[in-house]
Amino acid sequence: MFSNAVDAMFWMVNSALNVWTILALLAVSFYEWWKKPHPNFPPGPRGLPIIGVLPWLGGDPQKVLFDWGQKYGTVMSVRMAGVDNVFLNTYDAINTAFVKQGDNFSGRPAVELFTDVLKFNGLVYVDFGGKLLNQRKFAMQALKR
């Protein structure tokens, strides 16, 4: 009799701890989902935790993105399938980003395999700078012959 009461009490305490643990994990995951990736990130719809805004794009995503561009401005962020994307909605925004501030947007993604194998050498996965310019100049002179 006594052991059944202790077992029941242990089961109730264990169940309560499991519920609080699950609630705490849900709260932390909701916070991580809701916060913006960077303080200077542009405004935009946040979407749902895992799928982002994919359910709202519907059959005509261009129209939905155009409408969001009217609402959030020329530069907006959209979370799709857990990945934050930045959209430039006007020619002036694109020109400013890629022509006037081209050095800031000329970086390459860090792919671990290429980083380990190439050791930041090559022409494709090297960030813009003096090393890339020297390698490009050498490649052009070698290929001219």
C-alpha positions in Angstrom: 0.0 0.0 0.0 2.7 2.4 1.0 4.8 1.7 -2.1 1.8 2.4 -4.4 1.3 5.8 -2.7 5.0 6.7 -3.1 5.0 5.5 -6.7 1.9 7.6 -7.4 3.4 10.7 -5.8 6.7 10.1 -7.7 4.7 9.8 -11.0 2.8 13.0 -10.3 5.9 15.0 -9.5 7.7 13.5 -12.6 4.7 14.4 -14.8 4.6 18.0 -13.5 8.3 18.4 -14.1 7.9 17.0 -17.7 5.0 19.5 -18.3 7.1 22.4 -17.0 10.1 21.3 -19.1 8.0 21.1 -22.2 6.5 24.5 -21.6 9.9 26.0 -21.0 11.3 24.5 -24.2 8.2 25.8 -26.1 8.8 29.3 -24.7 12.4 29.3 -25.6 11.7 28.0 -29.2 8.9 30.6 -29.6 11.4 33.4 -28.5 14.0 32.2 -30.9 11.5 32.1 -33.7 10.0 35.5 -33.0 13.2 37.5 -32.5 14.7 39.2 -35.6 18.0 37.8 -36.8 19.8 41.1 -36.5 18.9 44.6 -35.1 19.5 46.2 -38.5 17.4 43.6 -40.4 14.7 45.1 -42.5 11.0 44.8 -41.6 8.7 42.1 -43.0 6.3 39.4 -42.1 7.5 36.8 -39.6 5.5 33.8 -40.6 5.2 30.6 -38.6 8.1 28.9 -36.7 9.2 26.2 -39.2 7.5 26.9 -42.5 7.7 30.7 -42.4 5.4 32.6 -44.8 5.0 29.8 -47.3 1.3 29.2 -46.5 0.5 32.8 -47.4 2.2 32.9 -50.7 -0.6 30.9 -52.4 -0.8 30.4 -56.1 0.6 33.8 -57.1 3.6 34.5 -54.9 4.8 37.5 -57.1 1.6 39.4 -56.3 1.8 38.6 -52.6 5.5 39.7 -52.4 4.6 42.9 -54.4 1.8 43.7 -51.9 4.2 43.1 -49.0 6.7 45.3 -50.7 4.1 48.1 -50.8 3.4 47.5 -47.1 7.0 47.0 -45.7 9.0 49.2 -48.1 11.6 48.9 -50.8 13.8 46.6 -48.7 12.0 43.9 -46.7 12.8 40.6 -45.1 10.7 37.4 -45.5 11.2 34.2 -43.5 10.6 31.1 -45.8 11.0 27.7 -44.4 13.1 28.9 -41.5 15.5 30.9 -43.7 15.5 34.7 -43.6 15.6 36.3 -47.1 15.9 40.0 -48.0 14.0 41.3 -51.0 14.9 44.5 -52.9 11.7 45.7 -54.5 12.8 48.7 -56.7 15.4 49.4 -59.2 16.8 52.1 -57.0 17.2 49.7 -54.1 19.0 47.2 -56.3 21.2 49.8 -57.8 22.2 51.2 -54.4 22.9 47.7 -53.0 24.9 46.2 -55.9 26.4 49.2 -57.7 26.9 51.9 -55.1 27.7 49.6 -52.2 29.0 46.6 -54.2 31.9 45.9 -51.9 29.5 45.3 -49.0 27.5 42.8 -51.1 30.4 41.0 -52.8 31.0 38.3 -50.1 30.7 34.6 -50.8 28.9 32.0 -48.7 31.2 30.0 -46.3 31.0 26.4 -47.5 33.0 24.3 -45.1 34.0 21.7 -47.7 35.5 24.3 -50.0 37.1 26.2 -47.1 38.9 23.0 -45.9 40.0 21.9 -49.3 40.9 25.1 -51.0 42.1 27.1 -47.9 40.5 30.3 -49.3 42.2 30.0 -52.6 40.6 29.9 -56.0 38.3 32.2 -57.9 34.8 31.1 -57.1 34.6 30.9 -53.3 37.0 33.8 -52.3 35.7 37.0 -50.8 36.2 40.3 -52.7 39.5 41.9 -51.9 43.2 42.1 -52.9 43.7 38.3 -52.9 40.8 37.8 -55.3 42.0 40.6 -57.6 45.6 39.2 -57.7 44.3 35.7 -58.5 41.9 37.0 -61.2 44.7 39.0 -62.8 47.0 36.0 -62.8 44.2 33.8 -64.3 43.5 36.3 -67.0 47.2 36.6 -68.0 47.6 32.8 -68.0 44.5 32.2 -70.1 45.4 34.9 -72.7 48.3 32.8 -74.0 
